[in-house]
Amino acid sequence: MLSARQFKLKEDESKQVSISQEEIDEIVPDADFRFSLIMLKNGDKHFVCGTKSDILQQFSKADD
């Protein structure tokens, strides 16, 4: 998956999910703004650690 990034899951920070920017339909911030709900185009949803800004910043970083 080109440009995929790893995000820690809110419910279990020891687990991560790999998401590419092209898969994302919407990013919805949590009420306390420490977490975000990432809704994918295929209907999957992942509650991850980080703000909407943090997530978008991960995709703006150059691939190693």
N, C-alpha and C positions, 0 to 999 in steps of 0.2 A: 504494500500500500504506500504509494508515494506521498510524502509530506505528512505521514501519520505521526501523532504525538501521543504520549502516555499521560493519562490523568488518573489520580488516586480517587477511588470511590468513597463517597461520604460515609456509607454504612459500614465500610471495612477498609480503612486507609492502607492496610497491608496488600490490598488487591488493586490492580490498575486495569484500565480499559484503553485500547488503542483506537484513536479516532483521527480521521483525516478531515481537513477543512471542507473538502468537497461533499462529505457525507452529512454535514450539519445543516439542518433546516432552521433551527432557532436555538438561541441561548437565553434562558430565563433565570435572572438572579433570584436567590433565596431571600427571604425577608431580612435576615441579618447580614446579607451580602458576603458571607464567607464561603458560600457554596453556590453552585449553579446547576440548573437542570439543562442538560444538552439533549435536544430532541433531534433525532436523525431523520433523514428523508425516507428511510425504510420503516419508520414508525417506532423504532427502538428509542428508549429514553434512559439516560444515565445521570444520576445525581453525583456530581464530582466536587472535589475540593477546589476552591479558587473562585475569584470573581469573574464576571464576563470579560473585564479588561485583562485579567491574568490569562485567560484562555486565548483571547485574540492575540495577545502578546507572544504566546508560545508559537503560534503559527507565523508570526512575523519574523521570528528568528531564522537565520539561514540554516539549512541542513548541514550536518557535520560531514 
